[in-house]
Amino acid sequence: MVIGIDDTDSREGMCTTYLCALLRDELSSFAQVISEPILVRLNPTIPYKTRGNAAVALFIEFEDKDKVIRHVTNKISSMACLDNENTNPGVVFVEERMFDAARDELSSFFKRAVKDVITIDEAKELASRLGLEFRAFKNGRGLIGALSACGAMLDLKWDHTYEYLAYREKEVWGTKRVVDDSSIFEADRQTYPDTWDTVDLVNNMIVCVPHSGDPVLYGIRGKGAASVEKAASFVVSEPVERICVYRTNQGTDMHLIPVSSISEIEEMHSYILEGEVCSEPVTIRGGHTIFTLKDAAGDIIDCAAFEPTKNFRELVRKLIPDDRVIVYGSVTENTLNIEKIKVIKLAKEYDIRNPSCPSCGKRMKSAGSEQGYRCKKCGTSSEIPEKTEIKRDVLPGFYEVPPCARRHLAKQLLRFENEELPVFHGR
């Protein structure tokens, strides 16, 4: 049986991944857990998500189906943040006899949930049509993620990474985490690039330790289970209640949709889009840097490097009109939130000055609007200003936001292969 679960947490506390880790350990007393559990991140633009829009799935063999279902549903009932109006858990049970019939539709549903916006009614209709056993708590929005996680577990042919999650003892939930910073940096030194986003070296920040009230103590991400386990072995911290290593779609860019024109773009979706910069980047109140991108049809969209992207904004501020770029990111409120940018071709930039007089060598003065230039002393004139090309302080290449601003699904540049342009890691 595959068990998919979603939406048991809130912004204030709990964590669906913790519930999955707990169930894995508890179910092991009367069922057999098969393979590593699945952690999938869904569409990052969904407004009613809690923190990372994650869903989870377990794969087990059992003798007593009713006992498994009863245990799982009781645990969700007792541990989910049901008092929170935005917490609407869902759990789905897919039995082995239904694997072949449900696999393709659930896999497609999973891929849609990462890229698209899916309604609760669509999820309920699919679960009912496939004859799946499920439980919907309150409005049942969690069924979307629960079905998606089942689809991911039944079809493992997707790019994946791993995350090692360490959980706190329940008595200290909501208090300040105790983790030795130097041990985190050492874990990174010992295992990068097989692990990533543990620290942000440029901004001197710990990235893998959250600040919310949930049970997670820290999470190490990397290319394999052995890599993340090795990194975790260097971490010195408060006591750990339990750990769980997940197979995940984090760091895969699974959410991005390649498009050829701005007219194809919809709100609450994520895209890869090529175009030309058509405005000088401006930094607005709050520290956000924004420029306008134009496609081949002349349509435009604002692209933003928001304040949390820190030093990445310095690169964006160096762009000028006619630079050709490819932007990667999510669209909300008609603005594309940049996760990565590929600078393909740089426009030439010039220092434009009044021309020199060929007779006396002094700079000519403007003769008036659209009337060229004139030397008052010699009477000479010119229609053409003096242009000197300026060496740009930016290179063509592939750039990313720093680890402290990285979205769960955003693919790290170190995972890209065979890039023709230089790659500038945001590390």
GIJO-V210278 format. One record per residue. N is the residue number from 1. SS is DSSP state (A for helix, B for strand, O for the rest). PSI is psi in whole degrees, 0 to 359 (* if undefined). BURIAL is 1 if it has 24 or more other ideal C-beta (glycine too) atoms within 12 Angstrom, else 0. Layout:
n: [N | N]
ss: [SS | SS]
psi: [PSI | PSI]
burial: [BURIAL | BURIAL]
This chain:
n: [1 | 2 | 3 | 4 | 5 | 6 | 7 | 8 | 9 | 10 | 11 | 12 | 13 | 14 | 15 | 16 | 17 | 18 | 19 | 20 | 21 | 22 | 23 | 24 | 25 | 26 | 27 | 28 | 29 | 30 | 31 | 32 | 33 | 34 | 35 | 36 | 37 | 38 | 39 | 40 | 41 | 42 | 43 | 44 | 45 | 46 | 47 | 48 | 49 | 50 | 51 | 52 | 53 | 54 | 55 | 56 | 57 | 58 | 59 | 60 | 61 | 62 | 63 | 64 | 65 | 66 | 67 | 68 | 69 | 70 | 71 | 72 | 73 | 74 | 75 | 76 | 77 | 78 | 79 | 80 | 81 | 82 | 83 | 84 | 85 | 86 | 87 | 88 | 89 | 90 | 91 | 92 | 93 | 94 | 95 | 96 | 97 | 98 | 99 | 100 | 101 | 102 | 103 | 104 | 105 | 106 | 107 | 108 | 109 | 110 | 111 | 112 | 113 | 114 | 115 | 116 | 117 | 118 | 119 | 120 | 121 | 122 | 123 | 124 | 125 | 126 | 127 | 128 | 129 | 130 | 131 | 132 | 133 | 134 | 135 | 136 | 137 | 138 | 139 | 140 | 141 | 142 | 143 | 144 | 145 | 146 | 147 | 148 | 149 | 150 | 151 | 152 | 153 | 154 | 155 | 156 | 157 | 158 | 159 | 160 | 161 | 162 | 163 | 164 | 165 | 166 | 167 | 168 | 169 | 170 | 171 | 172 | 173 | 174 | 175 | 176 | 177 | 178 | 179 | 180 | 181 | 182 | 183 | 184 | 185 | 186 | 187 | 188 | 189 | 190 | 191 | 192 | 193 | 194 | 195 | 196 | 197 | 198 | 199 | 200 | 201 | 202 | 203 | 204 | 205 | 206 | 207 | 208 | 209 | 210 | 211 | 212 | 213 | 214 | 215 | 216 | 217 | 218 | 219 | 220 | 221 | 222 | 223 | 224 | 225 | 226 | 227 | 228 | 229 | 230 | 231 | 232 | 233 | 234 | 235 | 236 | 237 | 238 | 239 | 240 | 241 | 242 | 243 | 244 | 245 | 246 | 247 | 248 | 249 | 250 | 251 | 252 | 253 | 254 | 255 | 256 | 257 | 258 | 259 | 260 | 261 | 262 | 263 | 264 | 265 | 266 | 267 | 268 | 269 | 270 | 271 | 272 | 273 | 274 | 275 | 276 | 277 | 278 | 279 | 280 | 281 | 282 | 283 | 284 | 285 | 286 | 287 | 288 | 289 | 290 | 291 | 292 | 293 | 294 | 295 | 296 | 297 | 298 | 299 | 300 | 301 | 302 | 303 | 304 | 305 | 306 | 307 | 308 | 309 | 310 | 311 | 312 | 313 | 314 | 315 | 316 | 317 | 318 | 319 | 320 | 321 | 322 | 323 | 324 | 325 | 326 | 327 | 328 | 329 | 330 | 331 | 332 | 333 | 334 | 335 | 336 | 337 | 338 | 339 | 340 | 341 | 342 | 343 | 344 | 345 | 346 | 347 | 348 | 349 | 350 | 351 | 352 | 353 | 354 | 355 | 356 | 357 | 358 | 359 | 360 | 361 | 362 | 363 | 364 | 365 | 366 | 367 | 368 | 369 | 370 | 371 | 372 | 373 | 374 | 375 | 376 | 377 | 378 | 379 | 380 | 381 | 382 | 383 | 384 | 385 | 386 | 387 | 388 | 389 | 390 | 391 | 392 | 393 | 394 | 395 | 396 | 397 | 398 | 399 | 400 | 401 | 402 | 403 | 404 | 405 | 406 | 407 | 408 | 409 | 410 | 411 | 412 | 413 | 414 | 415 | 416 | 417 | 418 | 419 | 420 | 421 | 422 | 423 | 424 | 425 | 426 | 427]
ss: [O | B | B | B | B | B | O | O | O | O | O | O | O | O | O | A | A | A | A | A | A | A | A | A | A | A | A | O | O | O | B | B | B | O | O | O | O | B | B | B | B | O | O | O | O | O | O | O | O | O | O | O | O | B | B | B | B | B | B | B | B | B | O | O | A | A | A | A | A | A | A | A | A | A | A | A | A | A | A | O | O | O | O | O | O | O | O | O | O | B | B | B | B | B | O | A | A | A | A | A | A | A | A | A | A | A | A | A | A | A | A | A | A | A | A | O | O | O | O | A | A | A | A | A | A | A | A | A | A | O | O | O | B | B | B | B | O | O | O | O | O | A | A | A | A | A | A | A | A | A | A | A | A | A | O | O | O | O | O | O | B | B | B | B | B | B | B | B | O | A | A | A | O | O | O | O | O | O | B | O | A | A | A | A | A | A | A | A | A | A | A | O | O | O | B | B | O | O | B | B | O | O | O | O | B | B | O | O | O | O | O | O | O | O | O | B | B | B | B | B | B | B | O | O | A | A | A | A | A | A | A | A | O | O | O | O | B | O | O | B | B | B | B | B | B | B | B | B | O | O | O | O | O | O | O | B | B | B | O | O | O | A | A | A | O | O | O | O | B | B | B | B | B | B | B | B | B | O | O | O | O | B | B | O | O | O | O | O | B | B | B | B | B | B | O | O | O | O | O | B | B | B | B | B | B | O | A | A | A | O | O | A | A | A | A | A | O | O | O | O | O | O | O | B | B | B | B | B | B | B | B | B | O | O | B | B | B | B | B | B | B | B | B | B | B | O | O | O | B | B | B | B | B | O | O | B | O | O | O | O | O | O | B | O | B | B | O | O | O | O | O | O | B | B | O | O | O | O | O | O | B | B | O | O | O | B | B | B | B | B | O | O | O | O | O | O | B | B | B | B | O | O | A | A | A | O | O | O | O | O | O | O | A | A | A | O | O | O | O | O | O | O | B | B | O | O | O]
psi: [141 | 132 | 118 | 138 | 143 | 157 | 52 | 351 | 182 | 177 | 340 | 334 | 186 | 175 | 126 | 327 | 326 | 316 | 320 | 316 | 319 | 314 | 320 | 315 | 319 | 320 | 335 | 342 | 342 | 12 | 168 | 123 | 129 | 128 | 176 | 151 | 162 | 136 | 115 | 138 | 134 | 185 | 116 | 353 | 355 | 123 | 336 | 16 | 164 | 275 | 292 | 7 | 54 | 148 | 156 | 160 | 143 | 148 | 117 | 158 | 140 | 163 | 329 | 95 | 313 | 323 | 319 | 310 | 318 | 316 | 315 | 313 | 323 | 322 | 320 | 316 | 322 | 335 | 336 | 153 | 64 | 341 | 342 | 130 | 338 | 4 | 116 | 79 | 155 | 144 | 139 | 138 | 117 | 110 | 156 | 323 | 345 | 358 | 306 | 319 | 328 | 342 | 306 | 317 | 321 | 323 | 316 | 320 | 317 | 310 | 324 | 319 | 335 | 328 | 330 | 182 | 122 | 140 | 160 | 321 | 322 | 318 | 315 | 321 | 317 | 313 | 319 | 317 | 324 | 354 | 30 | 146 | 131 | 164 | 131 | 115 | 132 | 234 | 352 | 20 | 329 | 346 | 330 | 308 | 322 | 315 | 322 | 316 | 323 | 319 | 321 | 321 | 324 | 343 | 95 | 15 | 55 | 150 | 141 | 159 | 188 | 152 | 131 | 117 | 125 | 136 | 148 | 158 | 142 | 328 | 338 | 6 | 137 | 352 | 171 | 132 | 144 | 101 | 132 | 115 | 318 | 328 | 328 | 315 | 324 | 319 | 319 | 314 | 323 | 339 | 345 | 138 | 12 | 339 | 161 | 166 | 28 | 317 | 165 | 102 | 320 | 317 | 4 | 55 | 146 | 127 | 331 | 359 | 116 | 171 | 1 | 178 | 15 | 174 | 350 | 130 | 310 | 162 | 128 | 127 | 145 | 187 | 343 | 164 | 319 | 323 | 314 | 327 | 321 | 315 | 317 | 333 | 342 | 348 | 130 | 125 | 180 | 167 | 143 | 127 | 313 | 164 | 162 | 135 | 122 | 143 | 134 | 161 | 12 | 146 | 32 | 349 | 25 | 337 | 346 | 139 | 117 | 133 | 155 | 348 | 155 | 334 | 341 | 350 | 138 | 154 | 150 | 35 | 167 | 143 | 162 | 120 | 132 | 144 | 188 | 138 | 131 | 14 | 154 | 134 | 138 | 144 | 121 | 177 | 134 | 351 | 8 | 136 | 128 | 139 | 165 | 135 | 139 | 136 | 184 | 333 | 354 | 0 | 151 | 157 | 143 | 140 | 133 | 137 | 101 | 162 | 320 | 345 | 358 | 241 | 343 | 330 | 333 | 322 | 314 | 324 | 344 | 354 | 151 | 163 | 142 | 356 | 138 | 127 | 162 | 125 | 146 | 124 | 179 | 149 | 120 | 142 | 42 | 24 | 134 | 120 | 108 | 127 | 325 | 158 | 134 | 114 | 108 | 314 | 132 | 135 | 157 | 140 | 137 | 148 | 115 | 124 | 161 | 141 | 159 | 147 | 128 | 343 | 308 | 348 | 354 | 159 | 134 | 162 | 157 | 136 | 4 | 170 | 121 | 27 | 11 | 209 | 152 | 139 | 115 | 330 | 314 | 344 | 3 | 159 | 164 | 147 | 347 | 126 | 167 | 125 | 127 | 123 | 136 | 136 | 123 | 141 | 48 | 149 | 149 | 141 | 183 | 123 | 150 | 160 | 159 | 162 | 327 | 344 | 7 | 134 | 154 | 318 | 343 | 129 | 127 | 143 | 334 | 344 | 356 | 143 | 153 | 38 | 133 | 329 | 156 | 146 | 126 | 98 | 136 | 54 | *]
burial: [1 | 1 | 1 | 1 | 1 | 1 | 1 | 1 | 1 | 1 | 0 | 0 | 1 | 1 | 1 | 1 | 1 | 1 | 1 | 1 | 1 | 1 | 1 | 1 | 0 | 0 | 1 | 0 | 0 | 0 | 1 | 0 | 1 | 0 | 0 | 1 | 1 | 1 | 1 | 1 | 1 | 1 | 1 | 1 | 1 | 1 | 0 | 1 | 1 | 1 | 1 | 1 | 1 | 1 | 1 | 1 | 1 | 1 | 1 | 1 | 0 | 1 | 0 | 0 | 0 | 0 | 0 | 1 | 1 | 0 | 1 | 1 | 1 | 0 | 1 | 1 | 0 | 0 | 1 | 1 | 1 | 0 | 0 | 0 | 0 | 1 | 1 | 1 | 1 | 1 | 1 | 1 | 1 | 1 | 1 | 0 | 0 | 0 | 0 | 0 | 0 | 1 | 1 | 0 | 1 | 1 | 1 | 0 | 1 | 1 | 1 | 1 | 1 | 1 | 1 | 1 | 1 | 1 | 0 | 1 | 0 | 1 | 1 | 1 | 0 | 1 | 1 | 0 | 0 | 1 | 0 | 1 | 1 | 1 | 1 | 1 | 1 | 1 | 0 | 1 | 1 | 1 | 1 | 1 | 1 | 1 | 1 | 1 | 1 | 1 | 1 | 1 | 1 | 1 | 1 | 0 | 0 | 1 | 1 | 1 | 1 | 1 | 1 | 1 | 1 | 1 | 1 | 1 | 0 | 0 | 0 | 0 | 1 | 0 | 0 | 0 | 1 | 0 | 1 | 0 | 0 | 0 | 1 | 1 | 1 | 0 | 1 | 1 | 0 | 0 | 1 | 1 | 1 | 1 | 1 | 1 | 1 | 1 | 1 | 1 | 0 | 0 | 0 | 0 | 1 | 1 | 1 | 1 | 1 | 1 | 0 | 0 | 0 | 1 | 1 | 1 | 1 | 1 | 1 | 1 | 1 | 1 | 1 | 0 | 1 | 0 | 1 | 1 | 1 | 1 | 1 | 1 | 0 | 1 | 1 | 0 | 1 | 0 | 0 | 1 | 0 | 1 | 1 | 1 | 1 | 1 | 1 | 1 | 1 | 1 | 1 | 1 | 1 | 1 | 1 | 1 | 1 | 0 | 1 | 0 | 0 | 1 | 0 | 0 | 1 | 0 | 0 | 1 | 1 | 1 | 1 | 1 | 1 | 1 | 1 | 1 | 1 | 1 | 0 | 0 | 1 | 0 | 0 | 0 | 0 | 0 | 0 | 1 | 1 | 1 | 1 | 1 | 1 | 1 | 1 | 0 | 0 | 0 | 0 | 1 | 1 | 1 | 1 | 1 | 1 | 1 | 0 | 1 | 1 | 1 | 1 | 1 | 1 | 0 | 1 | 1 | 0 | 1 | 1 | 1 | 0 | 0 | 1 | 1 | 1 | 1 | 1 | 1 | 1 | 1 | 1 | 1 | 0 | 0 | 1 | 1 | 1 | 1 | 1 | 1 | 1 | 1 | 1 | 1 | 0 | 1 | 1 | 0 | 0 | 0 | 0 | 0 | 0 | 0 | 1 | 0 | 0 | 0 | 0 | 0 | 0 | 0 | 0 | 1 | 0 | 0 | 0 | 0 | 0 | 0 | 0 | 0 | 1 | 0 | 1 | 0 | 0 | 0 | 0 | 0 | 0 | 1 | 0 | 0 | 0 | 0 | 0 | 0 | 0 | 0 | 0 | 0 | 0 | 1 | 0 | 1 | 1 | 1 | 1 | 1 | 1 | 1 | 1 | 1 | 1 | 1 | 1 | 1 | 1 | 1 | 1 | 1 | 1 | 1 | 1 | 1 | 0 | 0 | 0 | 0 | 0 | 0 | 1 | 1 | 1 | 1 | 1]
